[in-house]
Amino acid sequence: MKHLHTIPFNFKIFAEKHIAVVLTVFTFSFLGFNLAHAGGGHDHEKKVQIEKTHQHGEHHDHGQHKSQVGSPALANNADKTIHVTMLDSMKYEFNQKLHIRRNEVIRFVVTNKGKITHEFSIGNAEEQRKHAEMMRKMPEMKHEDGNTLSLKPGDSGEVTWKFQGDTAIVFACNIPGHFEAGMFAKVTVKTHH
């Protein structure tokens, strides 16, 4: 009969190594949590929004998304608030006519009143085309870039945006088939008061 060589098991070394790994993971998790919530002030809202995106499945998040049509802004800097309802009829309903001026900061409060997931994205035609192409390749992706919200049925969210640059704005749902079914709105930013 062959003799099997046994490796002596040292429980103390095993426990020390595993405790060290657990403590390291816990420490980095704790530090990451504190860094995401540190600083307070104006960046807190943006950090909370970024943190929120990490709680849901697969997503695409740049946080500080800069676009040809502007960039994310803080809600407390908003010049006005527009409420947007997303419907399964593949339409957006805005609670007021879309009059947007260059450099205006608008807080969009978006609610999905449908029974399927919808998206609210701000961009120009080219940015929306690229976003739609990416969504076709990864249809389950939750896309939140500072200019985009993906909302499940009954959910609400906010996007606050400073309109700068290109004046041809397209609000769109780029979930495959939704834009093609008419879930978009176009507006031209006024360059003077």
SVG drawing of the C-alpha trace seen along z (x, -y; Angstrom):
<svg xmlns="http://www.w3.org/2000/svg" viewBox="-50 -88 54 90">
<polyline fill="none" stroke="black" stroke-width="0.4" points="0.0,0.0 1.3,-3.4 1.8,-5.9 0.0,-9.2 2.0,-12.2 -0.1,-14.4 0.5,-18.1 0.3,-19.1 -2.7,-21.5 -1.9,-24.4 -5.3,-26.0 -3.6,-29.0 -1.9,-30.0 -5.1,-29.3 -7.2,-31.5 -4.7,-34.3 -4.6,-34.5 -8.4,-34.4 -9.0,-36.9 -6.4,-39.2 -8.3,-38.9 -11.7,-39.5 -10.3,-42.6 -8.7,-43.9 -12.0,-43.6 -13.9,-45.2 -11.5,-48.1 -11.6,-48.8 -15.3,-48.5 -15.6,-50.9 -13.1,-53.4 -15.0,-53.3 -18.3,-54.0 -16.8,-56.9 -15.1,-58.4 -18.4,-58.2 -20.1,-60.1 -17.3,-62.4 -17.1,-66.0 -20.8,-66.9 -21.7,-70.2 -22.5,-70.5 -20.8,-67.3 -22.9,-65.2 -26.0,-65.0 -23.9,-63.9 -22.1,-61.3 -25.4,-60.0 -26.6,-59.6 -23.4,-57.8 -23.7,-55.6 -27.3,-54.8 -26.3,-53.5 -24.1,-50.9 -27.0,-49.3 -28.6,-48.0 -27.5,-45.3 -25.4,-46.0 -25.1,-49.6 -23.0,-52.2 -22.0,-55.1 -19.6,-58.0 -21.0,-60.3 -19.3,-63.4 -20.7,-63.0 -19.9,-65.9 -22.0,-66.1 -22.2,-68.2 -25.3,-69.8 -24.1,-70.5 -23.2,-68.8 -24.7,-67.6 -25.5,-70.3 -26.5,-70.4 -30.3,-70.4 -30.0,-73.4 -28.6,-75.4 -31.7,-74.8 -33.4,-77.7 -36.6,-75.6 -38.0,-72.2 -39.8,-70.2 -41.7,-67.0 -41.5,-64.3 -43.8,-61.2 -42.7,-58.2 -45.5,-56.1 -45.9,-52.6 -47.5,-54.4 -43.8,-55.3 -44.3,-59.0 -42.9,-61.5 -45.3,-63.9 -43.8,-67.2 -45.7,-69.2 -44.9,-72.4 -43.8,-73.4 -40.1,-72.9 -38.6,-76.4 -34.8,-76.1 -32.3,-78.9 -28.5,-78.5 -26.8,-78.2 -30.1,-77.4 -30.0,-74.8 -33.1,-72.5 -34.0,-69.9 -36.0,-67.1 -38.0,-65.0 -38.8,-61.8 -41.4,-59.2 -42.0,-55.9 -45.8,-55.4 -45.5,-52.4 -45.4,-48.7 -42.0,-48.3 -38.5,-49.9 -38.0,-53.2 -35.1,-55.6 -34.8,-59.4 -31.6,-60.6 -30.4,-64.1 -28.2,-64.6 -27.9,-65.6 -29.0,-63.4 -25.5,-61.8 -25.1,-61.1 -28.5,-59.5 -27.7,-57.4 -24.5,-56.1 -26.3,-55.4 -29.1,-53.5 -26.4,-51.4 -24.8,-50.5 -28.2,-49.6 -28.9,-47.3 -25.6,-45.5 -26.4,-45.3 -30.2,-45.6 -30.1,-44.7 -27.6,-47.5 -28.8,-50.1 -27.4,-53.3 -26.9,-56.3 -24.4,-58.8 -25.5,-62.1 -27.6,-62.7 -29.5,-59.5 -31.9,-57.6 -33.1,-54.1 -36.3,-53.6 -38.2,-50.5 -42.1,-50.7 -43.2,-53.0 -39.7,-54.4 -38.8,-58.1 -35.4,-59.8 -33.9,-63.2 -31.5,-64.6 -30.3,-68.2 -28.6,-69.6 -26.9,-72.8 -27.6,-73.4 -24.6,-74.6 -23.1,-74.0 -25.2,-72.3 -28.7,-73.8 -30.5,-70.8 -31.5,-68.7 -33.0,-65.3 -34.7,-63.7 -34.8,-59.9 -35.5,-56.5 -32.9,-54.3 -34.2,-50.9 -34.3,-48.9 -37.5,-49.7 -38.7,-52.6 -37.1,-55.5 -38.3,-53.9 -41.8,-53.8 -41.7,-57.5 -40.3,-57.8 -38.3,-61.0 -38.8,-64.8 -36.8,-67.4 -36.3,-71.0 -34.0,-73.8 -32.2,-75.8 -32.8,-79.5 -29.5,-81.4 -30.9,-84.7 -33.5,-85.7"/>
</svg>
